[in-house]
Amino acid sequence: MSLSQAAKALADASVVATAGHIAPDPDALGSAVALARSARLAGKEAVASFGEPFIIPPSYEFLPLEELVPPGEFPERPEVMVAFDTASMQRLGSLMTSADNAETLIVIDHHASNSGFGDISVVVPEAAASGQLAYELIGLLGWPIDAAVATALWAALVSDTGRFQYSNTSPEVLRIAADLVEHGAKPDVVGQELYEKVPHGYMTVASRVLGRSKLVGEVVWSVLLHEDLAAGGIGQEDADGLIDQLRLARESEAALLLKETDDGFKGSLRSRGKLDVGAVAVALGGGGHHNAAGFDHPGPAGAIVDEVIGLLRG
């Protein structure tokens, strides 16, 4: 289906509800709050949320969060619900019920692993970010883009293009970025909040995780344990940037960070482009893109590493 069908459904709606996947990244949350705010500026009632755990990292507090509510306050039967950056219904967590009950469920995503769900499914793997599609959707609707909306969409683009360094940084992405700055986006604010500010305890956690890293062929990997977070006095949400530091090893083509959970491990994968980590994540029941992906696994860690390396070697 096309963005024009999504635009028509939103134009006809009086109340717009948007959502990102659980534990949203800047693309998912930035897209959701950007569309919700733009809808309100256009005269609609609007609300945004994501499923539990409903934790907003301090690094995301620069986003326009006025429309953001806990999942318990999200409409149970939305007139129109838009799910961003969500490759499967399960990734909505507790908001799955709202999605099931929505009069119209719109899915806006760029994950190749998304097989399509919802009443209007717009899945464009060629898009650099769901935020790119959100920008195009707002343009089709003719809804306002103020400085806050522009900043949220900028955050979405910046995060999923690796600060405009990944191969998905197309000329169109850069044209969108320029337009967002013209609308008041704050690149300096986004850059500092997302990439240049961490709690001091992060240093302790990073030293432990990076210190135990191992290089196996072209893959560098490490584990983030509960005890690491306890030693640093920070939460899981404060350690998201570790995968980007792990992947700095010159000898590596891919990086794997296993984050301990109550049920096993959450794996984060990154690639320099030669290896398709998205296909690996899908094979392990997760999803993502060629260069960035994730999955859940019961463990143990050693078995996960062996499985990932085996899949990467084909």
VOGU-3710 file (C-alpha; in Angstrom, 3 decimals, decimal comma):
1> mslsqaakal> 0,000/0,000/0,000  1,056/3,604/-0,379  1,624/6,600/1,844  -1,226/8,341/0,032  -3,681/5,792/1,470  -2,260/6,406/4,923  -2,547/10,148/4,385  -6,215/9,865/3,411  -7,040/7,826/6,528  -5,271/10,366/8,739
11> adasvvatag> -6,857/13,346/7,004  -10,317/11,898/7,649  -9,618/11,108/11,314  -10,497/13,362/14,218  -8,205/11,567/16,694  -4,736/10,252/15,810  -2,851/7,761/18,018  0,790/6,963/17,236  3,161/4,375/18,663  6,694/3,068/18,399
21> hiapdpdalg> 8,056/-0,343/19,270  8,921/-1,330/22,833  12,194/0,177/24,084  12,036/2,677/21,213  15,113/4,095/19,539  15,178/7,713/18,283  13,713/6,648/14,941  10,667/4,951/16,443  10,004/7,535/19,159  10,982/10,539/17,060
31> savalarsar> 8,627/9,489/14,250  5,742/8,795/16,639  5,945/12,078/18,538  6,627/14,072/15,358  3,448/12,865/13,666  1,397/13,273/16,853  2,574/16,846/17,330  2,059/17,704/13,667  -1,466/16,265/13,877  -2,236/18,463/16,889
41> lagkeavasf> -0,854/21,508/15,115  -3,208/20,635/12,249  -6,174/20,726/14,626  -6,508/17,016/15,436  -6,588/15,350/18,817  -3,393/13,338/19,110  -1,597/11,000/21,492  1,596/8,931/21,321  3,016/6,066/23,397  4,971/2,803/23,448
51> gepfiippsy> 4,594/-0,445/25,377  6,130/-1,271/28,752  8,640/-0,817/30,119  7,641/2,817/29,707  11,050/4,362/30,361  12,168/7,580/28,677  15,970/7,830/28,761  17,305/11,278/29,737  18,941/11,490/26,305  15,463/11,543/24,701
61> eflpleelvp> 14,025/14,329/26,820  14,795/16,948/24,155  12,075/15,409/21,950  8,584/16,989/21,904  6,889/14,757/24,464  3,726/16,752/25,152  1,580/14,163/23,350  3,389/11,191/24,898  1,407/9,218/27,501  1,995/5,940/29,372
71> pgefperpev> 0,505/2,903/27,625  -2,251/2,724/30,245  -3,560/6,085/28,988  -3,384/5,145/25,303  -6,799/4,673/23,633  -8,076/1,105/23,857  -9,967/1,492/20,575  -8,160/4,144/18,516  -9,936/5,676/15,549  -6,651/5,645/13,613
81> mvafdtasmq> -3,458/4,182/15,054  -0,059/4,562/13,376  2,695/2,117/14,368  6,188/3,297/13,443  9,360/1,255/12,955  7,587/-1,884/14,170  8,430/-5,009/12,186  5,756/-7,190/13,799  2,665/-6,801/15,949  4,506/-8,365/18,894
91> rlgslmtsad> 6,968/-5,460/18,915  4,144/-3,198/20,110  4,081/-5,034/23,437  1,134/-4,005/25,578  -0,201/-1,763/22,796  -1,032/-4,846/20,723  -4,554/-4,740/22,147  -5,058/-1,185/20,932  -3,676/-2,166/17,533  -6,092/-5,107/17,332
101> naetlividh> -9,013/-2,869/18,300  -8,129/0,109/16,093  -10,683/1,092/13,469  -7,726/1,617/11,138  -4,199/0,427/11,865  -1,464/2,039/9,761  2,029/0,533/9,801  4,933/2,736/8,670  8,237/0,875/8,605  11,505/0,313/6,752
111> hasnsgfgdi> 12,456/-3,122/8,118  12,864/-5,649/5,298  11,811/-8,326/7,795  8,341/-6,756/8,090  6,000/-9,070/6,188  3,176/-6,547/6,453  0,365/-6,241/8,987  -2,359/-3,743/9,727  -5,073/-2,285/7,497  -2,640/0,004/5,682
121> svvvpeaaas> 0,907/-1,313/5,599  3,628/0,926/4,184  6,929/-0,950/4,360  9,760/0,632/2,366  13,104/-1,113/3,016  14,854/1,415/0,775  13,983/4,236/3,181  16,832/5,231/5,469  14,522/5,550/8,476  10,885/5,421/9,449
131> gqlayeligl> 11,389/9,132/10,101  11,953/9,637/6,377  8,535/8,096/5,709  6,981/10,156/8,517  8,369/13,317/6,886  6,927/12,306/3,509  3,576/11,468/5,111  3,368/14,852/6,842  4,198/16,481/3,516  1,387/14,618/1,737
141> lgwpidaava> -1,026/15,715/4,471  0,140/19,315/4,326  0,399/19,334/8,121  2,676/21,804/9,917  6,339/21,172/10,692  7,482/23,432/13,497  10,927/23,411/15,106  9,954/20,624/17,535  8,575/18,352/14,798  11,655/19,033/12,676
151> talwaalvsd> 13,980/18,205/15,566  12,185/14,901/16,248  12,420/13,899/12,588  16,076/14,971/12,504  16,761/12,662/15,466  15,097/9,803/13,573  17,253/10,368/10,504  20,471/10,935/12,437  20,134/7,730/14,448  19,302/5,384/11,590
161> tgrfqysnts> 21,909/6,803/9,204  24,666/6,670/11,817  24,916/10,466/11,832  24,735/10,440/8,012  27,671/8,028/7,752  25,902/4,788/6,725  25,412/3,728/3,118  21,678/4,516/3,390  22,514/8,251/3,441  21,065/9,041/0,030
171> pevlriaadl> 20,841/12,441/-1,679  17,121/12,450/-0,784  17,927/11,936/2,900  20,280/14,922/2,818  17,664/17,049/1,069  15,169/16,137/3,805  17,777/16,958/6,452  18,365/20,384/4,906  14,615/21,080/4,877  14,311/20,058/8,529
181> vehgakpdvv> 17,059/22,507/9,492  15,213/25,216/7,550  12,147/24,363/9,657  14,122/24,831/12,875  15,667/21,435/13,644  18,502/21,700/16,175  21,388/19,450/15,031  23,587/20,632/17,896  21,000/19,750/20,529  20,291/16,329/19,011
191> gqelyekvph> 23,993/15,544/18,599  24,858/16,458/22,172  21,897/14,700/23,781  22,167/11,470/21,788  25,927/11,116/21,397  27,844/13,423/23,703  26,188/13,038/27,104  26,189/9,960/29,342  25,937/9,477/33,109  29,354/9,113/34,705
201> gymtvasrvl> 28,542/5,521/35,649  28,525/4,707/31,932  32,323/4,955/32,017  32,480/2,089/34,519  30,099/-0,032/32,472  31,903/0,695/29,198  35,277/-0,215/30,682  33,950/-3,586/31,840  32,138/-4,430/28,611  34,857/-3,259/26,240
211> grsklvgevv> 37,536/-4,830/28,414  36,043/-8,294/27,990  35,481/-7,958/24,237  36,793/-10,680/21,954  37,614/-10,743/18,253  36,687/-13,926/16,398  37,603/-13,651/12,743  35,751/-10,583/11,473  33,376/-10,381/14,438  33,990/-8,464/17,656
221> wsvllhedla> 31,664/-9,322/20,520  31,084/-8,737/24,196  28,484/-9,132/26,930  26,697/-6,539/29,065  25,722/-8,118/32,389  23,307/-7,024/35,099  26,281/-6,731/37,436  27,931/-4,257/35,058  24,914/-1,956/35,207  24,812/-2,309/38,994
231> aggigqedad> 28,499/-1,391/39,231  27,898/1,762/37,231  24,573/2,585/38,851  22,843/3,029/35,492  19,936/1,402/33,671  19,877/-0,623/30,478  18,518/2,398/28,620  21,667/4,365/29,506  23,940/1,768/27,876  22,498/1,763/24,356
241> glidqlrlar> 25,571/3,447/22,894  27,907/0,588/23,821  27,366/-1,289/20,559  28,690/1,693/18,614  31,879/1,714/20,654  32,312/-2,031/20,371  32,105/-1,837/16,573  35,079/0,547/16,397  37,586/-2,303/16,272  39,412/-1,854/12,973
251> eseaalllke> 39,726/-5,602/12,411  35,976/-6,216/12,605  33,333/-6,292/9,890  30,527/-6,910/12,388  29,893/-6,349/16,075  27,697/-8,297/18,492  26,710/-7,071/21,940  24,767/-9,477/24,142  22,775/-7,648/26,812  21,683/-9,831/29,713
261> tddgfkgslr> 17,945/-9,835/30,386  15,730/-11,681/32,844  14,927/-14,206/30,095  18,371/-14,611/28,558  19,995/-12,071/26,253  19,063/-9,338/23,833  21,506/-9,281/20,934  22,469/-6,115/19,074  24,264/-6,486/15,750  26,082/-3,928/13,604
271> srgkldvgav> 27,862/-4,313/10,257  30,231/-2,135/8,258  28,369/-3,240/5,116  30,134/-6,410/3,990  28,070/-8,732/6,216  24,250/-8,814/6,364  23,403/-8,797/10,075  19,717/-8,294/9,305  19,508/-11,769/7,781  21,233/-13,197/10,856
281> avalgggghh> 18,756/-11,510/13,196  15,789/-12,792/11,185  17,198/-16,328/11,340  17,293/-15,959/15,133  13,710/-14,714/15,348  14,522/-10,997/15,382  14,709/-8,367/12,684  16,403/-5,267/11,417  18,414/-4,036/8,462  21,524/-5,071/6,556
291> naagfdhpgp> 23,773/-2,996/8,841  21,835/-2,909/12,121  19,620/-5,563/13,686  18,622/-7,273/16,912  17,142/-10,425/18,403  16,270/-12,131/21,693  17,831/-15,433/22,708  17,659/-17,606/25,857  21,430/-18,203/25,791  23,922/-19,140/27,010
301> agaivdevig> 26,166/-16,411/25,630  28,782/-18,731/24,153  26,170/-20,664/22,196  24,728/-17,415/20,818  28,138/-16,259/19,643  28,793/-19,569/17,900  25,389/-19,418/16,224  25,817/-15,823/15,054  29,310/-16,406/13,686  28,132/-19,572/11,929
311> llrg> 25,291/-17,656/10,267  27,564/-14,786/9,250  29,967/-17,238/7,626  27,075/-18,751/5,715
//
